[in-house]
Amino acid sequence: MTGYNKVFLDTAPLIYFLDNDERYGLKAQSVLEEILSGGKAIVTSAITCMEYLVYPYRTHNQQKIDVFFEFMNDLAIPLLPIDAKAAGKAAQIRAEFRDFKAMDSLQLAAAVCAECDTFLTNDKQLRQFGEIRCVTVEEWIID
């Protein structure tokens, strides 16, 4: 895919990659490799961290917890906080897009506040949001 410089990584693509998802794991890997090999930036938020880690903590899977933090550290992916600016933006998003979940609105807001130009997700509903290009793993065309 062309025309991007800074990608916000939503939770689903990260799960696909780290958990080697049967359907999307290899595609998520290819997308991440393309972004990184092209020297583009990847960021995510504390929401992604929380959402990914729920299941490993619930199942007491320390290996998955460790793999998550190793991945984030090895690739030096910034983990953006949800601050007052992002929370305010998320409220605006939810006010306009009533069907968006709170966590999705916070993720989009973090991406906008971090001046990302692309939001990598697998939630097709989020494509309604016009302030940032939302692309699903499935839709991403590998260059």
Backbone as CSV, one residue per row, in Angstrom:
resi,resn,N_x,N_y,N_z,CA_x,CA_y,CA_z,C_x,C_y,C_z
1,MET,0.853,-1.178,0.000,0.000,0.000,0.000,0.896,1.237,0.000
2,THR,0.450,2.270,-0.621,1.227,3.498,-0.688,0.483,4.633,0.000
3,GLY,1.207,5.737,0.173,0.579,6.946,0.676,0.393,7.009,2.177
4,TYR,1.266,6.383,2.922,1.177,6.450,4.374,2.582,6.630,4.959
5,ASN,2.635,7.223,6.139,3.912,7.416,6.828,3.889,6.955,8.275
6,LYS,2.713,7.061,8.893,2.603,6.721,10.308,1.319,5.928,10.520
7,VAL,1.479,4.679,10.949,0.357,3.756,11.067,0.032,3.507,12.535
8,PHE,-1.245,3.616,12.853,-1.719,3.233,14.182,-2.137,1.780,14.103
9,LEU,-1.597,0.952,14.973,-1.896,-0.478,15.003,-3.002,-0.760,16.004
10,ASP,-4.175,-1.111,15.491,-5.305,-1.478,16.331,-5.055,-2.883,16.898
11,THR,-5.886,-3.314,17.808,-5.666,-4.572,18.526,-5.796,-5.812,17.642
12,ALA,-6.809,-5.875,16.800,-7.044,-7.096,16.019,-5.839,-7.507,15.172
13,PRO,-5.229,-6.599,14.393,-4.069,-7.025,13.611,-2.910,-7.532,14.479
14,LEU,-2.771,-6.949,15.644,-1.727,-7.407,16.558,-2.022,-8.818,17.056
15,ILE,-3.268,-9.080,17.388,-3.675,-10.428,17.804,-3.427,-11.415,16.666
16,TYR,-3.812,-11.035,15.460,-3.608,-11.927,14.317,-2.145,-12.316,14.172
17,PHE,-1.286,-11.319,14.297,0.141,-11.573,14.131,0.721,-12.376,15.291
18,LEU,0.529,-11.894,16.500,1.159,-12.544,17.658,0.600,-13.930,17.934
19,ASP,-0.677,-14.131,17.632,-1.298,-15.436,17.894,-1.324,-16.326,16.660
20,ASN,-0.659,-15.849,15.588,-0.582,-16.617,14.345,-1.966,-17.105,13.915
21,ASP,-2.886,-16.163,13.824,-4.268,-16.453,13.456,-4.320,-17.209,12.132
22,GLU,-5.142,-18.226,12.120,-5.255,-19.104,10.947,-5.666,-18.337,9.688
23,ARG,-6.584,-17.405,9.846,-7.116,-16.688,8.683,-6.285,-15.467,8.288
24,TYR,-5.843,-14.688,9.285,-5.193,-13.410,8.992,-3.738,-13.301,9.475
25,GLY,-3.223,-14.317,10.118,-1.882,-14.223,10.692,-0.793,-13.901,9.687
26,LEU,-0.749,-14.617,8.585,0.292,-14.380,7.575,0.122,-13.030,6.897
27,LYS,-1.114,-12.635,6.657,-1.352,-11.320,6.040,-0.926,-10.209,6.991
28,ALA,-1.267,-10.339,8.271,-0.849,-9.331,9.253,0.674,-9.247,9.300
29,GLN,1.331,-10.382,9.239,2.799,-10.395,9.229,3.338,-9.658,8.004
30,SER,2.767,-9.917,6.843,3.202,-9.248,5.613,2.988,-7.741,5.678
31,VAL,1.864,-7.343,6.226,1.572,-5.913,6.363,2.596,-5.256,7.290
32,LEU,2.841,-5.859,8.439,3.812,-5.294,9.380,5.208,-5.250,8.766
33,GLU,5.586,-6.299,8.052,6.899,-6.316,7.397,7.012,-5.201,6.370
34,GLU,5.942,-4.983,5.597,5.972,-3.905,4.606,6.137,-2.542,5.276
35,ILE,5.379,-2.313,6.334,5.453,-1.026,7.038,6.867,-0.801,7.562
36,LEU,7.394,-1.809,8.239,8.710,-1.659,8.863,9.840,-1.598,7.844
37,SER,9.764,-2.416,6.797,10.834,-2.410,5.797,10.837,-1.109,5.000
38,GLY,9.699,-0.449,4.942,9.603,0.833,4.255,10.009,2.008,5.124
39,GLY,10.421,1.719,6.354,10.855,2.778,7.253,9.722,3.636,7.782
40,LYS,8.514,3.115,7.737,7.365,3.867,8.234,7.206,3.642,9.741
41,ALA,6.535,4.569,10.386,6.351,4.495,11.833,5.088,3.704,12.179
42,ILE,5.168,2.959,13.281,4.015,2.265,13.846,3.872,2.730,15.286
43,VAL,2.649,3.074,15.658,2.337,3.399,17.044,1.063,2.666,17.429
44,THR,0.836,2.561,18.706,-0.423,2.016,19.216,-0.691,2.682,20.562
45,SER,-1.705,2.224,21.271,-2.047,2.894,22.526,-2.124,1.918,23.686
46,ALA,-2.302,2.480,24.852,-2.487,1.681,26.062,-3.726,0.799,25.941
47,ILE,-4.695,1.210,25.132,-5.898,0.402,24.915,-5.525,-0.923,24.254
48,THR,-4.666,-0.877,23.256,-4.206,-2.095,22.575,-3.530,-3.027,23.564
49,CYS,-2.690,-2.470,24.393,-1.999,-3.256,25.422,-3.023,-3.951,26.311
50,MET,-3.977,-3.205,26.803,-4.992,-3.768,27.686,-5.818,-4.831,26.966
51,GLU,-6.283,-4.508,25.757,-7.145,-5.452,25.045,-6.416,-6.752,24.711
52,TYR,-5.170,-6.640,24.281,-4.431,-7.862,23.947,-4.180,-8.726,25.183
53,LEU,-3.836,-8.105,26.280,-3.394,-8.860,27.454,-4.509,-9.490,28.288
54,VAL,-5.756,-9.126,28.051,-6.859,-9.688,28.850,-6.856,-11.213,28.798
55,TYR,-6.857,-11.789,27.624,-6.944,-13.250,27.496,-5.706,-13.951,28.085
56,PRO,-4.495,-13.508,27.775,-3.338,-14.169,28.402,-3.364,-14.098,29.937
57,TYR,-3.796,-12.974,30.491,-3.897,-12.898,31.956,-4.998,-13.811,32.482
58,ARG,-6.113,-13.839,31.777,-7.230,-14.679,32.197,-6.832,-16.155,32.209
59,THR,-6.046,-16.553,31.226,-5.643,-17.962,31.095,-4.278,-18.238,31.728
60,HIS,-3.721,-17.236,32.386,-2.425,-17.365,33.067,-1.334,-17.818,32.092
61,ASN,-1.358,-17.228,30.892,-0.393,-17.578,29.860,0.743,-16.560,29.848
62,GLN,1.714,-16.791,30.708,2.838,-15.870,30.846,3.636,-15.762,29.548
63,GLN,3.700,-16.830,28.782,4.434,-16.805,27.519,3.850,-15.764,26.561
64,LYS,2.522,-15.722,26.431,1.883,-14.734,25.558,2.104,-13.309,26.080
65,ILE,2.081,-13.151,27.373,2.343,-11.839,27.972,3.756,-11.395,27.627
66,ASP,4.710,-12.296,27.819,6.112,-11.979,27.519,6.316,-11.676,26.042
67,VAL,5.689,-12.462,25.160,5.828,-12.257,23.721,5.295,-10.875,23.321
68,PHE,4.182,-10.479,23.911,3.634,-9.157,23.611,4.646,-8.065,23.945
69,PHE,5.179,-8.099,25.158,6.108,-7.039,25.565,7.426,-7.114,24.796
70,GLU,7.877,-8.302,24.454,9.088,-8.435,23.631,8.862,-7.822,22.249
71,PHE,7.708,-8.113,21.661,7.369,-7.551,20.352,7.384,-6.021,20.414
72,MET,6.705,-5.461,21.380,6.636,-4.008,21.514,8.023,-3.402,21.727
73,ASN,8.819,-4.030,22.585,10.165,-3.517,22.870,11.112,-3.698,21.693
74,ASP,11.096,-4.883,21.077,12.012,-5.159,19.962,11.781,-4.209,18.792
75,LEU,10.530,-3.881,18.517,10.218,-2.988,17.407,10.110,-1.533,17.839
76,ALA,10.295,-1.286,19.122,10.229,0.069,19.684,8.935,0.779,19.263
77,ILE,7.827,0.062,19.406,6.526,0.639,19.070,6.047,1.478,20.251
78,PRO,5.895,2.774,20.051,5.414,3.619,21.143,4.008,3.222,21.578
79,LEU,3.802,3.192,22.866,2.508,2.885,23.463,1.934,4.205,23.977
80,LEU,1.037,4.777,23.206,0.507,6.099,23.518,-0.438,6.053,24.709
81,PRO,-0.345,7.043,25.597,-1.304,7.109,26.705,-2.632,7.687,26.221
82,ILE,-3.659,7.424,26.980,-4.948,8.066,26.718,-5.042,9.243,27.687
83,ASP,-4.802,10.424,27.151,-4.807,11.621,27.981,-6.111,12.400,27.780
84,ALA,-6.184,13.570,28.375,-7.412,14.372,28.297,-7.742,14.769,26.861
85,LYS,-6.721,15.075,26.061,-6.946,15.449,24.665,-7.560,14.271,23.893
86,ALA,-6.996,13.082,24.077,-7.524,11.896,23.388,-8.927,11.552,23.892
87,ALA,-9.141,11.683,25.191,-10.462,11.384,25.749,-11.518,12.339,25.199
88,GLY,-11.173,13.611,25.093,-12.101,14.591,24.520,-12.412,14.295,23.067
89,LYS,-11.379,13.936,22.313,-11.578,13.587,20.904,-12.435,12.328,20.780
90,ALA,-12.212,11.352,21.651,-13.009,10.120,21.645,-14.480,10.426,21.916
91,ALA,-14.734,11.356,22.812,-16.118,11.748,23.108,-16.775,12.364,21.870
92,GLN,-16.032,13.189,21.148,-16.556,13.771,19.910,-16.869,12.678,18.885
93,ILE,-15.981,11.710,18.778,-16.173,10.613,17.828,-17.426,9.818,18.188
94,ARG,-17.576,9.479,19.462,-18.760,8.711,19.882,-20.042,9.508,19.729
95,ALA,-19.955,10.813,19.910,-21.141,11.651,19.720,-21.593,11.620,18.261
96,GLU,-20.643,11.592,17.338,-20.976,11.577,15.916,-21.306,10.178,15.402
97,PHE,-20.576,9.187,15.881,-20.744,7.810,15.408,-21.277,6.964,16.562
98,ARG,-22.562,6.988,16.743,-23.202,6.386,17.915,-23.007,4.880,18.019
99,ASP,-22.734,4.216,16.898,-22.536,2.762,16.925,-21.096,2.361,17.259
100,PHE,-20.187,3.327,17.309,-18.798,3.003,17.647,-18.699,2.678,19.130
101,LYS,-17.936,1.669,19.455,-17.695,1.314,20.847,-16.720,2.313,21.471
102,ALA,-16.781,2.409,22.779,-15.912,3.359,23.483,-14.437,3.092,23.198
103,MET,-14.032,1.832,23.259,-12.617,1.513,23.039,-12.184,1.856,21.614
104,ASP,-13.050,1.615,20.631,-12.723,1.979,19.252,-12.582,3.492,19.111
105,SER,-13.453,4.221,19.757,-13.378,5.688,19.708,-12.092,6.184,20.351
106,LEU,-11.701,5.578,21.453,-10.438,5.950,22.096,-9.244,5.631,21.197
107,GLN,-9.285,4.490,20.518,-8.199,4.112,19.608,-8.094,5.117,18.452
108,LEU,-9.232,5.433,17.841,-9.229,6.407,16.747,-8.731,7.767,17.227
109,ALA,-9.179,8.166,18.398,-8.764,9.457,18.949,-7.260,9.485,19.202
110,ALA,-6.724,8.410,19.750,-5.273,8.343,19.985,-4.520,8.464,18.666
111,ALA,-5.032,7.808,17.633,-4.389,7.867,16.313,-4.417,9.283,15.745
112,VAL,-5.556,9.940,15.859,-5.675,11.307,15.344,-4.755,12.243,16.129
113,CYS,-4.764,12.121,17.449,-3.927,12.984,18.286,-2.434,12.765,18.031
114,ALA,-2.069,11.557,17.628,-0.666,11.241,17.323,-0.313,11.556,15.875
115,GLU,-1.263,12.141,15.149,-1.072,12.540,13.758,-0.714,11.376,12.839
116,CYS,-1.357,10.235,13.090,-1.211,9.088,12.193,-2.015,9.365,10.931
117,ASP,-1.559,8.809,9.815,-2.326,8.973,8.582,-3.090,7.713,8.204
118,THR,-2.790,6.600,8.892,-3.455,5.335,8.597,-3.753,4.603,9.896
119,PHE,-4.910,3.982,9.941,-5.362,3.215,11.105,-5.555,1.789,10.633
120,LEU,-4.673,0.878,11.059,-4.747,-0.525,10.654,-5.616,-1.286,11.640
121,THR,-6.697,-1.831,11.141,-7.700,-2.478,11.973,-8.224,-3.707,11.245
122,ASN,-9.257,-4.296,11.757,-10.029,-5.240,10.971,-11.511,-5.022,11.223
123,ASP,-11.819,-3.818,11.684,-13.197,-3.418,11.945,-13.666,-2.527,10.801
124,LYS,-14.403,-3.105,9.880,-14.846,-2.381,8.690,-15.720,-1.182,9.031
125,GLN,-16.427,-1.249,10.137,-17.309,-0.148,10.544,-16.528,1.152,10.725
126,LEU,-15.280,1.055,11.144,-14.491,2.251,11.444,-14.121,3.045,10.197
127,ARG,-14.308,2.463,9.028,-14.011,3.181,7.779,-14.932,4.381,7.594
128,GLN,-16.042,4.431,8.348,-16.950,5.590,8.289,-16.270,6.862,8.779
129,PHE,-15.297,6.693,9.645,-14.602,7.823,10.259,-13.668,8.443,9.216
130,GLY,-13.894,9.695,8.891,-13.178,10.320,7.789,-11.899,11.068,8.115
131,GLU,-11.555,11.200,9.371,-10.373,11.989,9.710,-9.056,11.243,9.528
132,ILE,-9.136,9.940,9.366,-7.940,9.138,9.176,-8.336,7.959,8.275
133,ARG,-7.431,7.537,7.431,-7.720,6.396,6.559,-7.700,5.118,7.395
134,CYS,-8.830,4.443,7.445,-8.949,3.175,8.168,-8.882,2.043,7.148
135,VAL,-7.933,1.146,7.343,-7.713,0.049,6.412,-7.726,-1.258,7.198
136,THR,-8.452,-2.240,6.671,-8.454,-3.540,7.322,-7.266,-4.357,6.831
137,VAL,-6.884,-5.335,7.631,-5.804,-6.247,7.248,-6.134,-6.865,5.902
138,GLU,-7.365,-7.260,5.763,-7.847,-7.898,4.544,-7.688,-6.996,3.313
139,GLU,-7.939,-5.702,3.489,-7.904,-4.739,2.376,-6.507,-4.255,2.021
140,TRP,-5.577,-4.364,2.948,-4.231,-3.835,2.733,-3.606,-4.541,1.531
141,ILE,-3.180,-3.780,0.555,-2.547,-4.346,-0.636,-1.036,-4.245,-0.455
142,ILE,-0.387,-5.386,-0.461,1.059,-5.432,-0.288,1.720,-4.950,-1.578
143,ASP,2.591,-3.962,-1.447,3.325,-3.438,-2.626,4.536,-4.286,-2.940
